[in-house]
């Protein structure tokens, strides 16, 4: 009797032996977008404000923010298979705006582990308004009918989701002391469903954290007139009540064990039900919600 096959992660088995070739057009586009936002953080040009980079106590060295950002983008864009290969490329060629530099593989690996992620996040936040403006100027990209309808009734439409980051690959020598299967943390993402661009990204080192750990930050972020499409992990009655008090709106799947009382049936057929309900759980605030149920084959799906 053969033993059962172990589940495989395709990211671990996908063969990558060499980086993709460079592309001058893509490289020029990345430089045009990122160079002004990058140096506004680093402060290399006198007309920009004092560098936030230096407020973190980071010294002037070879592996600075411009080089590290170029290295990370090259690693992702050109699918560089390893830090060893990235070190070789860095010694032999310019990577985007970063000039070739000779550094050890050990130094580059250590820098990846210690470099503040906040610096990358600030560059992204500075870039988002530019990308949003460019997206609004594109008139030839049709929107889904549901999005077109929603934009006539709400000022913005955001999708919210939480994800647990998978276990570290442990390919670096500096990660060998990490237990096998150690998850990399938890992220929460708010995405604009019109522009398809991120609005906010949060990170929590606790990989066991529930999605609702981002709830307070979400409530602080959301302005009135926003429609939120929430993952079911954000189904916290207190946080939903706070969103409603802020005149925000939401759509989320109803949990099977939710206790409620039907106040009014708006419409009903063999394939759907549309009702007003009152949540009646012992720990739930008194919330009146609209419950829509749709039947697909023999299964009913519920949204509130």
Order of alpha helices (4+ residues) and beta strands (2+ residues): alpha-alpha-alpha-alpha-alpha-alpha-alpha-alpha-beta-beta-beta-alpha-beta-alpha-beta-beta-beta-beta-beta
